[in-house]
């Protein structure tokens, strides 16, 4: 079985949502529990070889937020944690999506 692209996964997820709103489907457990509790922002950034400013600029964060996350003064919001995990695992998918925005 071949791997789905991010776009295909998003389309499948949206089909599930439509079926759910019509009452034709119950959402799986994973749907409500996808946000990681924590992310190591510094490790993600270092693995990409980016400065804090370059990381922030590339992915749409403020430099201050990146600094605060890395120094544990703040925890990224749920949506930011999800985005950070995608950046960690598939940075090219995020970059490709942002190019077309």
C-alpha positions as CSV (number, residue, x, y, z in Angstrom):
1,X,0.0,0.0,0.0
2,X,1.4,3.4,-1.0
3,X,1.8,6.4,1.4
4,X,-0.8,9.1,1.0
5,X,0.3,12.6,0.3
6,X,-0.6,15.3,2.8
7,X,-3.3,16.6,0.4
8,X,-4.9,13.1,0.2
9,X,-4.9,12.8,3.9
10,X,-6.6,16.2,4.3
11,X,-9.2,15.2,1.7
12,X,-9.9,12.0,3.6
13,X,-10.2,13.8,6.8
14,X,-12.6,16.4,5.4
15,X,-14.8,13.5,4.0
16,X,-14.9,12.1,7.5
17,X,-16.1,15.5,8.8
18,X,-18.8,15.7,6.2
19,X,-20.1,12.2,6.9
20,X,-20.0,13.0,10.6
21,X,-22.0,16.2,10.2
22,X,-24.6,14.2,8.2
23,X,-24.8,11.7,11.0
24,X,-23.5,8.9,8.8
25,X,-20.3,8.4,10.7
26,X,-18.7,8.6,14.2
27,X,-15.3,10.1,14.3
28,X,-12.4,7.9,15.4
29,X,-10.7,8.5,18.7
30,X,-7.6,10.0,17.0
31,X,-9.6,12.9,15.6
32,X,-9.9,14.6,18.9
33,X,-6.4,13.7,20.2
34,X,-4.0,14.7,17.5
35,X,-2.2,17.6,19.2
36,X,1.0,16.7,20.9
37,X,1.4,17.7,24.5
38,X,4.8,19.2,23.9
39,X,7.3,19.8,21.1
40,X,11.0,20.5,21.2
41,X,11.1,23.7,19.1
42,X,14.9,24.1,19.5
43,X,15.5,20.6,18.3
44,X,13.2,21.0,15.3
45,X,14.9,24.3,14.3
46,X,18.4,22.8,14.8
47,X,17.6,19.8,12.7
48,X,16.6,22.2,9.9
49,X,19.8,24.2,10.4
50,X,17.9,27.5,10.8
51,X,18.5,30.5,13.1
52,X,15.6,31.5,15.2
53,X,14.8,34.4,12.8
54,X,15.0,32.2,9.7
55,X,12.8,29.6,11.3
56,X,10.3,32.2,12.3
57,X,10.3,33.9,8.9
58,X,10.0,30.6,7.0
59,X,7.1,29.2,8.9
60,X,5.2,32.4,9.9
61,X,6.0,32.6,13.6
62,X,7.2,35.7,15.5
63,X,10.9,35.5,16.6
64,X,9.7,36.3,20.1
65,X,7.4,33.3,20.1
66,X,10.2,31.0,19.0
67,X,12.5,32.4,21.7
68,X,9.8,32.0,24.4
69,X,9.0,28.4,23.3
70,X,12.7,27.4,23.3
71,X,13.3,29.0,26.7
72,X,10.2,27.4,28.1
73,X,8.6,30.8,29.0
74,X,5.6,29.8,27.0
75,X,4.1,26.7,25.6
76,X,2.9,26.8,21.9
77,X,-0.8,26.9,21.5
78,X,-2.5,23.7,20.3
79,X,-2.5,24.7,16.6
80,X,1.1,25.8,16.7
81,X,2.1,22.4,18.3
82,X,0.3,20.6,15.4
83,X,2.1,22.8,12.8
84,X,5.4,22.3,14.6
85,X,5.0,18.5,14.5
86,X,4.3,18.7,10.7
87,X,7.4,20.9,10.3
88,X,9.4,18.3,12.2
89,X,8.2,15.4,10.1
90,X,7.4,17.0,6.7
91,X,8.9,20.5,6.4
92,X,8.6,20.3,2.6
93,X,4.9,19.9,2.8
94,X,4.5,23.1,4.9
95,X,6.9,25.0,2.6
96,X,5.0,23.8,-0.5
97,X,1.6,24.8,1.1
98,X,3.0,28.2,2.0
99,X,4.4,28.8,-1.5
100,X,0.9,28.6,-3.0
101,X,-0.7,30.8,-0.3
